[in-house]
Amino acid sequence: MSHLKIRRTVAALSVSAVAAVGLAACGSDDSDSSNGGSGENSSQDEGGDEAETEGDTGIDGAAEGDEVDPAAFSEAYADAAAAVETARIDQVTEAGGQEQSQTGVARFDPENLEMELEITTGGQTQTALVVDGTMYIAVDPSGSQYASVDLTDPSNPLGASITVIADQQKTAQAFGEAATSITYDGVVDVDGVEAQEYTTTIDTAAYYTSLGLDDFAALVEQGQLPEELTQLIAFDEEGRVVRTTQDVPATGGVPESSTTTTYSDFGVEVDVEAPDPSTVTPLPGAGA
């Protein structure tokens, strides 16, 4: 497999990795991690009070179509993160007339982020792993050889962004400062689960600036990243995020895209093992 294809896989896996960290980032430091393998781990006792569905009423009693206070929404998102430790991920991205799918499991702990995904693009499937601060991408169909990306390398922009996003206080503050609108859309069906959905819009540059990611904020100013990002976020009756849909407009020569991620099987066992070091080749410059 060419380095170009590997880098595309890194980019694809990055979407899931950042999404996972972002979901966990707002979580409470007091959340109990002792029951990570239990299917009953994700309960209302660990959070989700603000986001629990109560009929057709949203956060802070919002009716369908009402604007929601960013601070209240951020608190609900924090509770959602505290309520989930592991889950199954199913993600589909459509861009430029092409579709890419990812499916697997993840542990949403910024201190111990683990993911095991199967990524399918153009009929070809490859395994991608995140464990011990490193991404591994299978470079052959048999999975006997891997390329690796060190997420702890300070010179790797991806690793730096994950480190910052994993700071729960910063992410909560950044969301509150960058949100330009949050609207309660009402109750929707997510694969048979009743959920409350919200449309959120953030000022991208303000978000990155608040997180201290000035290089990313500069890319927004240069027109390489969109000025605003819109995302649909759906919470189930226990306050857990069960689906997100992010639309990214065409920017900097990159076609518009839409990524939908669903979360299910909460509490699923996740135990990702790194490949044999003899089968791994570091991929220099992947972060760039």
C-alpha positions in Angstrom: 0.0 0.0 0.0 1.3 3.4 -0.9 2.1 6.1 1.7 -0.7 8.2 0.1 -3.3 5.6 0.9 -1.8 5.1 4.4 -2.0 8.8 5.0 -5.6 8.9 3.9 -6.3 6.1 6.3 -4.6 8.0 9.1 -6.9 11.0 8.3 -9.9 8.7 8.3 -8.9 7.1 11.6 -8.2 10.6 13.0 -11.8 11.6 12.5 -12.9 8.7 14.8 -10.0 9.2 17.3 -10.7 12.9 17.7 -14.5 12.2 17.9 -13.8 9.7 20.7 -11.5 12.0 22.6 -13.9 14.8 22.1 -16.8 12.7 23.5 -14.7 11.7 26.5 -13.0 15.0 27.0 -15.9 16.6 28.8 -16.3 13.6 31.1 -15.9 13.8 34.8 -12.6 12.8 36.5 -14.8 11.1 39.1 -16.3 8.7 36.6 -15.9 5.0 37.7 -13.7 3.1 35.3 -13.8 -0.2 37.2 -16.7 -1.7 35.2 -15.3 -1.1 31.7 -16.2 -4.6 30.5 -19.8 -4.6 31.9 -22.7 -4.1 29.6 -24.5 -2.3 32.4 -21.8 0.2 33.1 -23.4 3.1 31.4 -26.1 4.2 33.8 -27.8 7.4 34.8 -26.0 7.3 38.1 -22.8 8.3 36.3 -24.3 11.4 34.6 -26.8 12.4 31.9 -29.3 14.1 34.2 -29.3 17.2 32.0 -29.7 15.3 28.8 -32.3 12.7 29.9 -35.3 12.8 27.6 -38.5 13.9 29.2 -41.2 13.4 26.6 -40.7 16.0 23.9 -39.0 18.5 26.2 -35.2 19.1 25.6 -32.5 20.5 27.8 -33.7 23.1 30.3 -37.3 22.5 29.1 -36.6 23.5 25.5 -39.5 22.9 23.1 -38.8 21.8 19.5 -37.3 24.7 17.6 -36.1 26.5 20.7 -32.6 27.9 21.2 -30.6 26.2 23.9 -28.1 27.9 26.2 -24.5 26.7 25.2 -23.5 26.4 28.9 -26.5 24.1 29.6 -25.7 22.0 26.5 -22.0 21.7 27.4 -23.1 20.4 30.8 -25.3 17.9 29.2 -22.5 16.8 26.9 -20.2 16.4 29.9 -22.7 14.2 31.6 -23.1 12.2 28.4 -19.4 11.6 28.3 -19.3 10.5 32.0 -22.1 8.0 31.3 -20.1 6.2 28.6 -16.9 4.3 28.9 -16.9 2.0 25.9 -19.2 1.5 22.9 -19.4 0.2 19.4 -18.8 2.8 16.6 -20.3 2.8 13.2 -19.3 5.7 11.0 -20.0 6.6 7.4 -18.4 9.5 5.6 -19.5 10.8 2.2 -17.3 13.2 0.3 -16.8 13.9 -3.4 -19.2 11.1 -4.5 -17.2 8.5 -2.5 -18.2 6.7 0.7 -16.0 5.4 3.5 -17.2 3.3 6.4 -15.7 2.5 9.7 -16.9 0.0 12.3 -15.5 -1.2 15.5 -15.2 -0.6 19.2 -13.6 2.1 21.4 -12.7 3.0 24.9 -13.5 6.7 25.5 -10.7 7.5 28.0 -8.4 10.3 26.9 -5.7 8.9 29.2 -6.2 5.4 27.7 -7.8 5.8 24.4 -8.3 2.5 22.6 -9.9 1.8 19.2 -10.1 -1.1 16.9 -11.7 -0.3 13.5 -12.3 -1.9 10.1 -12.1 0.9 7.5 -13.7 0.2 4.1 -13.0 2.5 1.1 -13.8 1.6 -2.5 -14.4 -2.0 -1.6 -11.0 -2.4 0.2 -11.0 -3.0 3.9 -8.1 -2.5 6.3 -7.6 -2.7 10.1 -6.8 0.4 12.1 -5.9 0.4 15.8 -5.3 3.0 18.5 -3.6 1.9 21.7 -0.9 3.3 24.0 -0.8 6.6 22.3 -0.1 5.1 18.8 -2.1 4.6 15.7 -1.5 1.4 13.7 -2.7 0.9 10.1 -2.5 -2.4 8.4 -0.7 -2.0 5.1 -1.6 -5.4 3.6 -4.9 -7.4 3.5 -3.6 -10.1 5.8 -2.8 -7.6 8.6 0.7 -9.0 8.8 2.4 -5.6 8.4 1.5 -2.2 9.9 2.5 1.4 9.6 2.4 3.4 12.9 1.9 7.1 13.9 3.0 8.3 17.3 0.2 10.4 18.7 2.4 11.5 21.6 5.0 13.2 19.3 4.7 17.0 20.0 5.7 17.6 16.4 2.6 15.7 15.2 -0.3 18.1 14.8 -2.8 15.3 15.3 -1.2 14.2 18.5 -1.1 17.8 19.8 -4.8 18.3 19.0 -5.8 15.1 20.8 -3.7 16.1 23.8 -5.5 19.5 24.0 -8.9 18.1 23.3 -8.5 15.6 26.1 -8.4 18.5 28.6 -12.0 18.5 29.8 -12.0 22.0 31.2 -10.6 23.5 28.0 -13.1 21.7 25.7 -16.1 22.7 27.8 -15.0 26.3 27.9 -14.1 26.3 24.2 -17.5 24.9 23.2 -19.3 27.6 25.3 -17.2 30.3 23.8 -17.4 29.1 20.2 -21.0 28.1 19.9 -23.0 30.5 17.7 -26.3 28.6 17.9 -27.8 25.5 19.4 -31.3 24.4 18.6 -33.4 21.6 19.9 -34.8 19.7 17.0 -37.1 17.3 18.9 -37.3 13.5 19.2 -35.8 11.3 16.5 -35.4 7.6 15.9 -31.8 6.3 16.0 -31.8 2.7 14.9 -34.9 2.0 17.0 -33.8 4.2 20.0 -35.8 7.3 20.9 -33.4 10.2 21.1 -33.4 14.0 21.4 -31.5 15.8 18.7 -29.8 19.2 18.6 -28.3 21.2 15.8 -25.1 23.0 16.9 -23.0 25.5 15.1 -19.6 26.7 16.2 -17.2 29.4 15.1 -14.3 27.2 14.1 -11.5 29.7 14.6 -12.9 30.7 18.0 -13.0 27.1 19.0 -9.4 26.4 18.0 -8.2 29.7 19.6 -9.9 28.9 22.8 -8.1 25.5 22.8 -4.8 27.1 22.1 -4.5 25.4 18.7 -3.4 28.6 16.9 -2.0 26.8 13.9 -5.5 25.4 13.2 -7.1 28.7 13.8 -4.7 30.2 11.3 -5.8 27.6 8.7 -9.3 28.9 9.1 -8.2 32.4 8.5 -6.4 31.3 5.4 -9.5 29.6 4.0 -8.1 26.1 4.4 -10.6 25.1 7.1 -14.3 26.1 7.2 -15.3 29.2 9.3 -18.2 27.3 10.8 -19.0 23.7 11.6 -22.5 22.3 12.0 -23.2 19.1 13.9 -26.3 17.2 14.8 -26.0 15.5 18.2 -28.6 13.1 19.5 -28.9 11.9 23.2 -30.8 8.8 24.3 -33.1 8.7 27.3 -30.2 7.9 29.6 -28.3 11.0 28.4 -25.8 9.1 26.2 -24.8 10.4 22.8 -26.1 7.8 20.3 -25.5 9.7 17.0 -23.6 12.7 15.6 -23.7 14.0 12.1 -21.1 16.6 11.0 -21.4 18.5 7.7 -18.2 20.2 6.5 -18.5 22.6 3.6 -16.1 22.6 0.6 -13.0 24.5 1.7 -9.5 24.9 0.5 -10.0 22.7 -2.6 -11.5 19.8 -0.5 -15.0 18.8 -1.4 -17.9 19.0 1.1 -18.4 16.0 3.3 -20.9 14.6 5.7 -19.9 12.2 8.5 -22.5 10.3 10.5 -21.4 8.3 13.6 -23.6 6.1 15.7 -22.8 4.7 19.1 -24.3 1.5 20.5 -23.6 -1.6 22.6 -22.5 0.6 25.5 -20.2 -1.2 28.0 -18.8 -3.6 25.3 -15.5 -5.1 26.3 -12.6 -3.3 24.6 -9.1 -4.7 24.9 -6.9 -3.6 22.0 -3.4 -5.1 21.6 -0.6 -3.5 19.7 0.9 -5.5 16.8 4.1 -7.3 17.1 6.9 -4.6 16.9 8.6 -6.7 14.2 5.7 -6.1 11.9 5.5 -2.3 12.5 7.2 0.5 10.5 6.9 4.0 11.8 5.4 6.4 9.2 7.4 9.6 9.2 5.6 12.8 8.6 2.1 11.3 8.8 1.0 14.0 11.2 1.7 16.7 8.6 
